[in-house]
Amino acid sequence: MSKLLYLVGVDGSEWSERAVERAVHLAQQTGASVKLVYVITWQDFQPVMVEGVAPPMLDKEQIEHDANKKILQPLVEKYQVKGLHLTSEYIWGEPVDALHQYEKEHHANMIFVGRRGRSQLVDILLGSVANKLAHYVGIPIVLVP
């Protein structure tokens, strides 16, 4: 049997950090690996277009550097414990689709996400990533309060 892989969708919120904590705790008991994944969405960085005004250029490398330094590295440093295989990665895309695709490609056994994300207003208006994932993926998902 191959080693278990727990995928944790992180977004910099306190809820996603609790999801990391829960995944790490369970992984210590089961011997699973934990992969933290931060999805960078294009719409977060697309400037508002105004006729006759050129938008600022998107600095993709800086955005990726910031995602790694401000969100992923602190979580890895905080939750890395002896005997646990904890890694992180950022990917570009729409969070639900990107996490679902990542889960399939890497054969994750379980997904952990915070019940809420960074924006409660967006969760109310559009539905949360956690809720959409719960209806979309074919593996167990842990919605961490």
KAVENJO-V512188 format. One record per residue. N is the residue number from 1. PSI is psi in degrees with one decimal (999 if undefined). OMEGA is omega in whole degrees, -180 to 180 (* if undefined). Layout:
n & psi & omega
N & PSI & OMEGA
N & PSI & OMEGA
This chain:
n & psi & omega
1 & 136.1 & 180
2 & 161.0 & -179
3 & 143.8 & 178
4 & 146.3 & 176
5 & 122.0 & 175
6 & 125.2 & 179
7 & 130.2 & 180
8 & 118.4 & 175
9 & 120.2 & -179
10 & 150.8 & 180
11 & 8.4 & -180
12 & -1.1 & -180
13 & 163.9 & 177
14 & -30.0 & 179
15 & -39.4 & 179
16 & -31.8 & 176
17 & -36.9 & 176
18 & -33.3 & 176
19 & -40.4 & 177
20 & -47.5 & -180
21 & -44.2 & -179
22 & -42.7 & 180
23 & -43.0 & 180
24 & -43.7 & -180
25 & -46.5 & 180
26 & -38.2 & 180
27 & -35.7 & 178
28 & -31.1 & 180
29 & -29.5 & -174
30 & -10.9 & -178
31 & 15.3 & -179
32 & 158.4 & 169
33 & 153.0 & 179
34 & 130.3 & 177
35 & 118.6 & 176
36 & 129.6 & -179
37 & 124.6 & 176
38 & 125.0 & -180
39 & 119.6 & 176
40 & 120.9 & -178
41 & 139.2 & -180
42 & -38.7 & -176
43 & -23.1 & 177
44 & -21.0 & -173
45 & 0.2 & 177
46 & 121.6 & -180
47 & 158.0 & 176
48 & 131.3 & -179
49 & 128.3 & 175
50 & 131.1 & -177
51 & 130.0 & 178
52 & -1.7 & 179
53 & 125.1 & 179
54 & 130.2 & 179
55 & 155.6 & 177
56 & 151.5 & -180
57 & 139.8 & 178
58 & 124.0 & 178
59 & 86.1 & -175
60 & -41.2 & -180
61 & -38.8 & 179
62 & -39.7 & 179
63 & -43.7 & 179
64 & -41.3 & 178
65 & -45.6 & 180
66 & -41.7 & 179
67 & -43.1 & -180
68 & -47.0 & -175
69 & -40.1 & -174
70 & -26.0 & -175
71 & -54.7 & -172
72 & -51.1 & -177
73 & -45.9 & 179
74 & -37.3 & 179
75 & -43.3 & 179
76 & -45.1 & 180
77 & -40.1 & -177
78 & -38.4 & -172
79 & 0.8 & 178
80 & 120.5 & 178
81 & 157.8 & -179
82 & 133.7 & 177
83 & -5.0 & -179
84 & 130.8 & 176
85 & 99.4 & -177
86 & 121.0 & 179
87 & 170.9 & -180
88 & 159.8 & -180
89 & 147.4 & 171
90 & 148.2 & 177
91 & 158.0 & 179
92 & 143.4 & 174
93 & -169.4 & 175
94 & 129.5 & -170
95 & -48.0 & -177
96 & -49.8 & -179
97 & -42.1 & -178
98 & -43.9 & 179
99 & -39.1 & 178
100 & -45.5 & 179
101 & -43.1 & 180
102 & -42.9 & 179
103 & -43.6 & -180
104 & -45.4 & -177
105 & -32.7 & -176
106 & 4.9 & 176
107 & 47.8 & 177
108 & 149.1 & -180
109 & -22.3 & -178
110 & 147.0 & 177
111 & 134.9 & 176
112 & 131.7 & 175
113 & 153.0 & 174
114 & 144.9 & -179
115 & -30.2 & 176
116 & 160.0 & 178
117 & -156.5 & -178
118 & -29.9 & -174
119 & 107.4 & 178
120 & -33.7 & 179
121 & -46.2 & 179
122 & -40.0 & 177
123 & -42.5 & -178
124 & -45.5 & -175
125 & -42.2 & -173
126 & -12.2 & -175
127 & 143.9 & -176
128 & 155.6 & 174
129 & -42.9 & -179
130 & -45.5 & -179
131 & -44.3 & 180
132 & -41.8 & 178
133 & -41.1 & -178
134 & -27.3 & -180
135 & -1.2 & -169
136 & -39.8 & -174
137 & 158.0 & -178
138 & 17.8 & 178
139 & 166.0 & 179
140 & 140.4 & 178
141 & 135.3 & 179
142 & 115.7 & 176
143 & 109.1 & -173
144 & 124.2 & -180
145 & 999 & *
